[in-house]
Amino acid sequence: MEAAGEEEISVEEEAVDKNVFRDCSKIAFYRRQKQLSKNSTYRALLDSVTTEKDSTRFQIINEATKVPLLAEVYGIERNIFRLKINEETPLKPRYEVPDVLISKPKTVRLISCSGDKGSLILEDGKGDLKCHITENPFKIDLVSEKEVVMSINSQGKLFFEHLQIPPKQRTTKENEESASINTSQENQEDLGLWEEKFGSFVDVKANGPTSIGLDFSLHGFEHLYGIPQHAESHQLKNTGDGDAYRLYNLDVYGYKIHDKMGIYGSVPYLLAHKLGRTIGIFWLNASETLVEINTQPSVEYTWTQVGPAAAKQKVISRTDVCWISESGIIDVFLLTGSTPSDVFKQYSYLTGTQAMPPLFSLGYHQCRWNYEDEQDVKAVDAGFDEHDIPYDVIWLDIEHTEGKRYFTWDKKRFANPKRMQELLRSKKRKLVVISDPHIKIDPDYSVYTKAKEQGFFVRNREGSDFEGVCWPGLSSYLDFTNSKVREWYSGLFAFPAYQGSTDILFIWNDMNEPSVFRGPELTLQKNAIHHGNWEHRELHNIYGFYQQMATAEGLIQRSKGKERPFVLSRSFFAGSQKYGAVWTGDNIAEWSYLKISIPMLLTLSITGISFCGADVGGFIGNPDAELLVRWYQAGAYQPFFRGHANMNTKRREPWLFGEEYTKLIREAIRERYTLLPYLYSLFYHAHVASEPVMRPLWIEFPDELETFGVEDEYMLGSALLVHPVTEPKTTMVDVFLPRSNEIWYHSKTFAHWKGGCTVKIPVALDTIPVFQRGGSVVPIKTTIGKSTGWMTNSSFGLQVAISTEGSAVGELYLDDGHSFQYLHQNQFLHRKFSFCSSVLINSCADERGRYLSKCVVEQILFLGLRKKPSSVTTHSSDGKDQPVTFMYCAKTSTLNLEKLSLNIGCDWEVHIK
């Protein structure tokens, strides 16, 4: 939720006040680097090279200042290189981001080969990847199979502000040296070296200027993606002066779209793709970061020469990327691919895969700021049943608490929270409540007093607890960077501690950028102090990551390690995928926000965070019925599916717009529940194999140039192509169907098209263009319950879309949907479906699985069967053959088998003759 201040804004107003948030021109470290990096040349001292057990080290020296830096190059298994650059002898340690890497990466010894004079070559042992280090000026070329894939510092933008003695503590000589390093004294205020002003705020910098920067040239690459979160296109755009992508977690209510300003989360990870290769850059830094991008497309020059023929010379395309961070060290991982799948695995090897969600969390979530009281919850819950609309979770926002004191209940409105939860439990549904990081300053509030006693709050620069205004009024902010604070906070979710909570209650972390209503840019001052005496500026972007980590751990602990948690967080960082879900924050009920949600979710998905969604209907404002229907239709085919609205909006439960629209929303939500077996299987693959659930077309078709810029449609897994309708009064949409040797089937009419072209698809308000890819098998549920809990033993169906070669494959993953037994006791079932030579086979995909299911496949639909069969029989593992009654439609080329009873966990075959 949540407004960026104590007073609401009307949607008609410009929601984002640019006076509240800084653009690049108002960011001092960015101005410094733009002005001063031109005079900054570095030379590598290759005679200083030492080979350690896991890295190669050498000095780099700034030609002007003679200040030495230490560079370390690591080879990491899975074709990853790591480059670290730090001061050789800093006045005190510089911040290095902890807790994001899941373990210390295993290194591979790099072999040093002699290069030309003034260069050094490091090989990975296999010989296909090399680091070519040039001495003067310092440069690193990453070479793969004799091709330079990436160059580092080829633009000479390496920038490193070393720690200095504060001016008041310096001798005269030290003052003179400092002035020569930085710039003339008259420029120091403009450059914000020791003090920076923004509006009425003054940022006093105890450590002075500490920014870093480095450029990367990506050879042959024109298409870049990643670095969420921005309300921008999926493909990254070129940045002009002062128009860099900003990574700085902020509470931006009604954020502006097509803008590069930082919003709620930051993942400093970028992918580049071209025909034949994908690579990634992971810049491990949690301070404010700006990313500049400049693509120079390939061009052909024609030049005349002596003789009859003119010659053409092709200049290969190149994209230059410059990372600029306020503090910390340079710690960058180069993911060399070479396929999109390889890059995903390399990144997850470092930061972890998507947590396996509990099945209920893939159902539909109903939220509002706020459901008023227990009776309101009961009435909304009953409304879903009355209108035959399935849903799994109802949410309570900040008003459910006693005066915005988290872990409490309003005594009048929620007098008996356990009774309310027992009602939901009887419907096999869940409850999610909010828990924000700010804690109301109140000596009678035990969470506050216990945290204060133990020194668990972020401090101001004077050393006392920081106090800022948020929803409860004056509040202090828990220091989640401290492992002891996280451990204590996790304990607050234990059932004895959290009075009124039960095991069907799960958590929503909001406002955790963190949001401070009267702070600079509505967040914490950068010179606030965290555990270890680190300034907030060093770690701002990782604050929310730590709260979600502590919350997830608390939910696991309360079940004694048995149950999977569900935690939604608004703020996030690289690695947040390990702890739960995220969403796109305070969007507006306008068509443009529905449209931009697709590229926003695609960008999150490819940067490791598969469990993501956007508030259906728009959080701010009142959608008309058509927009709401279209948003439900889109959300049904996206990973996290929640309707949400703020307190100033009209009520918009699915049945409040008239029967015509109730029916359409019901159909969209029921379609979601039909697809749950397929979705759950996709999340298993995200969890074990790092494959995104929601995928841009270029991931699935990396050799199809036409897909590289597509962002109005996407793949759900490898089998379904979805093209949401995002314009009002639409009667026709243009859908691009990739790859000319493939076939695509409309999911409702079963009409089919050959790929490699754009087709015009008529749409009414009851249709969303979804296409099943030829060659795929999609498992579905044939009956829908009131929630996922009612569907555990309901039957499966299979939709077999036959390829041009006459084959199809698919999978189904199944477990109990809520515990960790799939991990610890192999309590799972993983089946493979393959259709070839007119035989459909159900076989075991993973012999380790021990989960027993009573479920049967009762229906199989074949798409693209050109000829009516003479007979269909099933063949079971016990050797019995059984004839099957079937229906064949020549008009749609479909074969429908119904009233089957084939156990999902047993081997069997279906023979078509």
PAPARO-304674 format. One record per residue (C-alpha): residue in three letters; x, y, z. Coordinates in steps of 0.5 Angstrom, whole numbers, plus 500, padded with zeros to 3 digits. Layout:
# residues N
AlaXYZ...
END
This chain:
# residues 913
Met500500500Glu502506501Ala502513500Ala509517501Gly506522506Glu501522511Glu496526506Glu493522500Ile493525493Ser488525488Val490521482Glu488527478Glu494530481Glu501529479Ala503523484Val510524484Asp513531486Lys520531483Asn522536488Val521531493Phe526526489Arg532527486Asp534527479Cys542525477Ser543533477Lys542533484Ile546527486Ala553530488Phe557523487Tyr554523480Arg556530478Arg563529481Gln564523477Lys562526470Gln566532472Leu573529474Ser573522471Lys576525465Asn582527468Ser583520471Thr587515468Tyr590508471Arg595504470Ala596496472Leu603495475Leu604488472Asp610487476Ser606487482Val602481480Thr602475485Thr598469485Glu594467491Lys590460492Asp584463489Ser586469486Thr591473482Arg592480485Phe596486482Gln596494484Ile593499480Ile595506480Asn592513479Glu597517474Ala595523477Thr594522485Lys599516485Val594513490Pro595505489Leu589500489Leu589493489Ala585489484Glu583481485Val581477479Tyr578470481Gly576465476Ile569462479Glu566455477Arg561455472Asn564460468Ile564466472Phe569471473Arg570476479Leu573483479Lys574486486Ile578493486Asn579496493Glu584501496Glu590497498Thr591501505Pro584504507Leu584508513Lys579504515Pro575498512Arg570499506Tyr563496506Glu563490503Val556487502Pro555481506Asp549475506Val547476499Leu552470496Ile549464498Ser556461500Lys563463498Pro563461491Lys568456489Thr574458485Val578455479Arg585457479Leu587461473Ile593460469Ser598466468Cys600466461Ser605471458Gly602476453Asp605481449Lys609486453Gly605490458Ser600485458Leu598479462Ile593473460Leu589469465Glu586462463Asp581458466Gly584452465Lys579449459Gly582455455Asp576457452Leu575463457Lys581468458Cys582475461His587479458Ile590485462Thr593491459Glu598495463Asn597502461Pro592505461Phe589499465Lys584495461Ile581488462Asp578484456Leu574478457Val576473451Ser571467449Glu574463443Lys578468441Glu572473441Val573479445Val566479449Met567484454Ser572490455Ile573493462Asn575500463Ser576501455Gln573508456Gly577510462Lys572511467Leu575507473Phe573512479Phe575511486Glu575516491His579513497Leu578515504Gln581521507Ile582524514Pro576529515Pro579536514Lys578538521Gln583533523Arg588534518Thr595537518Thr597543513Lys600538508Glu595533508Asn590539507Glu594541501Glu594534498Ser587533499Ala585539495Ser590537489Ile586530489Asn579532489Thr579539486Ser579546487Gln577549494Glu571553491Asn568547487Gln568543494Glu561545496Asp558544489Leu561537489Gly558535496Leu565532498Trp564532506Glu557535506Glu551535501Lys544539501Phe538537498Gly532542500Ser532543507Phe536537508Val544537510Asp547530509Val554531513Lys559525511Ala563523516Asn567519511Gly567524506Pro567522498Thr567515497Ser564514490Ile566508485Gly565507478Leu567503472Asp565502465Phe564495461Ser564495453Leu559489451His562488444Gly556486439Phe551487444Glu545492442His540489447Leu540490454Tyr535488460Gly535488468Ile537493473Pro530493476Gln526496479His524502474Ala517503471Glu520502464Ser521498458His524491458Gln529493454Leu534498457Lys534505453Asn540509452Thr541514457Gly543521456Asp547526460Gly543526467Asp538521465Ala542515468Tyr538509471Arg537510478Leu538504483Tyr535507490Asn530504494Leu524509495Asp517510497Val514513490Tyr507513491Gly504513484Tyr510513481Lys511516474Ile512511468His517511463Asp522514468Lys529511470Met528514477Gly529509483Ile523506486Tyr522500491Gly527495490Ser534494486Val537489483Pro544491480Tyr544485475Leu544486468Leu544482462Ala546483455His544478449Lys545478442Leu545472437Gly549466439Arg551469446Thr548472453Ile552475458Gly551478465Ile554483470Phe552483477Trp555489481Leu555487488Asn554494491Ala548496496Ser549504496Glu546508491Thr548506484Leu547509477Val547506471Glu549509464Ile548506458Asn550508451Thr549503445Gln552504438Pro549500433Ser553496427Val554500421Glu557499414Tyr562504411Thr563504404Trp570507402Thr573507395Gln580504394Val584504388Gly582499383Pro575497380Ala571495386Ala569499392Ala570495399Lys565495405Gln567495412Lys563493417Val563496424Ile561491430Ser555494435Arg557496442Thr554498448Asp558501454Val555501461Cys558505466Trp556503474Ile557509479Ser556507486Glu556512492Ser560508496Gly563501498Ile568497493Ile568495486Asp566487487Val563485480Phe561478477Leu562477470Leu557471468Thr559469461Gly553465459Ser553463454Thr546462453Pro540465457Ser539459461Asp547459463Val546466465Phe540464470Lys544458473Gln550462474Tyr547468477Ser543463482Tyr549459483Leu551466487Thr545469490Gly540463490Thr534460487Gln527462488Ala524459494Met519454493Pro512457494Pro506454498Leu501452493Phe496457496Ser500463495Leu499461487Gly492462488Tyr488469488His489474494Gln484479496Cys487485499Arg484492501Trp487498505Asn483496509Tyr478491511Glu474494516Asp473489522Glu472481523Gln465482520Asp467485514Val472479513Lys467474514Ala462478509Val468478503Asp469471504Ala462469504Gly461474497Phe467469494Asp463463495Glu456466494His459468487Asp462462486Ile469465485Pro475461488Tyr480465492Asp485463497Val488469502Ile485475505Trp489480507Leu489486512Asp493492512Ile495497517Glu488498520His488491523Thr493493529Glu492497535Gly494504533Lys499501528Arg503497533Tyr505491529Phe504484532Thr497487535Trp490487534Asp485493534Lys481490540Lys474493537Arg475491530Phe479485531Ala477483538Asn477475536Pro482474531Lys483467532Arg476466531Met476469525Gln482465522Glu478459524Leu473461520Leu478462514Arg481455516Ser474452515Lys474454508Lys481452507Arg483459506Lys489463509Leu490470512Val496475511Val497481515Ile502487515Ser508488519Asp512494517Pro520496519His518502523Ile516501531Lys511506534Ile515510540Asp511508546Pro513506552Asp507501553Tyr508498547Ser513491548Val516491542Tyr518498542Thr521497549Lys524491548Ala528493542Lys530499545Glu533496551Gln537492547Gly539497542Phe536494536Phe534501533Val538504527Arg541510530Asn542518528Arg549520527Glu549523534Gly549516537Ser541516539Asp536512536Phe533515530Glu526517530Gly522519524Val515519522Cys511514519Trp504511519Pro504510527Gly507517528Leu514518531Ser517511530Ser524508531Tyr527503525Leu529496527Asp536495524Phe535489520Thr543489518Asn544486525Ser544479525Lys541479533Val536484531Arg534479525Glu534473530Trp530477535Tyr525479530Ser524472527Gly522470534Leu516475534Phe512471530Ala512465535Phe505463536Pro506465544Ala509471542Tyr504474537Gln498473540Gly492472536Ser496469530Thr495462528Asp499457523Ile494460517Leu497467518Phe502469513Ile506476513Trp507482508Asn513487509Asp511494507Met514501507Asn521497508Glu525501503Pro525504509Ser520509508Val520516513Phe515521511Arg519527513Gly526524511Pro530526505Glu526523499Leu522520504Thr527515507Leu532515512Gln538520512Lys544517509Asn548518515Ala544514520Ile548509523His547501523His550496527Gly558495526Asn558503525Trp556503518Glu553509515His546508512Arg549510505Glu553504505Leu547499505His541503504Asn538498498Ile539492502Tyr535494508Gly528491506Phe532485503Tyr534483511Gln527485513Gln524479509Met530475510Ala528475518Thr520475517Ala521468512Glu526465518Gly521467523Leu515463519Ile519457518Gln522457526Arg514458528Ser513451525Lys519448528Gly522448521Lys517444517Glu512449513Arg514453508Pro513461509Phe510466505Val512473505Leu511479500Ser516485501Arg515491497Ser523493498Phe528488495Phe535487493Ala539481489Gly537475492Ser531477495Gln528471491Lys530466497Tyr525469501Gly519470498Ala515474493Val515482491Trp510486487Thr511493483Gly508497489Asp503503488Asn501503481Ile495507479Ala488505476Glu490507469Trp491503462Ser498505462Tyr500502468Leu497495466Lys501496460Ile507497464Ser506492469Ile508487463Pro515489462Met516491469Leu515483471Leu519481465Thr525485468Leu524482475Ser523475472Ile530475469Thr533478475Gly532472479Ile525474482Ser520469479Phe515470484Cys512477482Gly506481481Ala502488480Asp496490484Val490488480Gly486494478Gly491499480Phe492501488Ile490508487Gly484511483Asn478507481Pro478503475Asp472502470Ala469495469Glu473494463Leu480496465Leu478491472Val476485467Arg482486463Trp487487469Tyr484480472Gln485477465Ala492479465Gly494477473Ala491470472Tyr497469467Gln502472472Pro506469478Phe503473484Phe496474483Arg493480488Gly487485487His489491492Ala486498493Asn487504497Met482506502Asn480512498Thr478508493Lys471505492Arg470498494Arg471493488Glu470486490Pro469482484Trp462482484Leu460489485Phe460491477Gly454487475Glu453480473Glu456481466Tyr463483469Thr462478475Lys462473470Leu468475466Ile472476473Arg470469475Glu472466469Ala479469469Ile480467476Arg477460475Glu482460469Arg488461474Tyr486455478Thr485451472Leu492452470Leu495451478Pro498444476Tyr502447470Leu504454474Tyr506450480Ser511445476Leu514452473Phe515454480Tyr519448482His523449475Ala525456478His527453485Val531447482Ala533450475Ser533457476Glu528458470Pro524464470Val516463471Met514469466Arg519469461Pro520475455Leu520471448Trp527472447Ile529467453Glu525462450Phe527464442Pro534467443Asp536466436Glu530470433Leu532477433Glu524479432Thr523477439Phe529481442Gly524488443Val517484445Glu514486451Asp507486450Glu506479450Tyr510473454Met511466455Leu509463461Gly514457462Ser515454455Ala508452453Leu504458453Leu504465450Val500470453His498477450Pro494481455Val489486452Thr492493455Glu488498451Pro481500452Lys475498447Thr480493443Thr477488438Met483486435Val490485437Asp496483433Val500477436Phe507475434Leu508468434Pro515466434Arg519461430Ser517459423Asn518451424Glu513451430Ile505451430Trp501455435Tyr494453438His489458441Ser487456448Lys480456447Thr478456439Phe484451438Ala485454431His492454429Trp498458426Lys505457423Gly510461427Gly514466425Cys509471423Thr504476426Val497474426Lys491479428Ile486476433Pro479478434Val478479442Ala471481445Leu471483453Asp471475455Thr477473451Ile485474452Pro489471447Val493465450Phe496460445Gln499453447Arg506452443Gly506446439Gly510440442Ser508442449Val503438454Val500442459Pro497439466Ile491442468Lys485441474Thr479439471Thr475441477Ile475448481Gly474448488Lys473454493Ser481455494Thr487450493Gly486446499Trp479443496Met483441490Thr488437493Asn485430490Ser481433484Ser483430478Phe488432472Gly487434465Leu492434460Gln492438454Val497435448Ala499440443Ile502436437Ser508439434Thr509439426Glu514433427Gly508430431Ser511430438Ala510433445Val513433452Gly511436458Glu512435466Leu508435472Tyr511436479Leu507435485Asp508435493Asp504436499Gly504444497His506446504Ser512443507Phe519442506Gln518434506Tyr519435498Leu526437500His528433506Gln524426505Asn523426498Gln516427498Phe515429491Leu512426485His515428478Arg512426472Lys514426465Phe509426459Ser511425452Phe507424445Cys511421439Ser509416434Ser501416436Val503414443Leu502418450Ile507416455Asn507418463Ser513416466Cys517418472Ala522424471Asp525423478Glu526416481Arg528420488Gly520422489Arg516418494Tyr510422494Leu504418493Ser498421490Lys491418489Cys489423483Val488421477Val488424470Glu481424467Gln481428461Ile486428455Leu485433450Phe490433443Leu490439439Gly493438432Leu491431430Arg489431423Lys486425422Lys480421426Pro483415430Ser480408429Ser481406436Val484409443Thr487404448Thr490405455His496401457Ser498400464Ser504398467Asp500391470Gly500390462Lys492391461Asp489394455Gln483398456Pro479401450Val477408451Thr471412448Phe473418444Met470424441Tyr474427435Cys472434431Ala475434424Lys473442424Thr478443430Ser483437429Thr482435436Leu481429440Asn478429447Leu478423451Glu474423458Lys472419464Leu479416464Ser482414471Leu489414470Asn493414476Ile498420476Gly503417479Cys503410475Asp507409469Trp501408463Glu501409456Val495412451His495409444Ile492412438Lys491408432
END
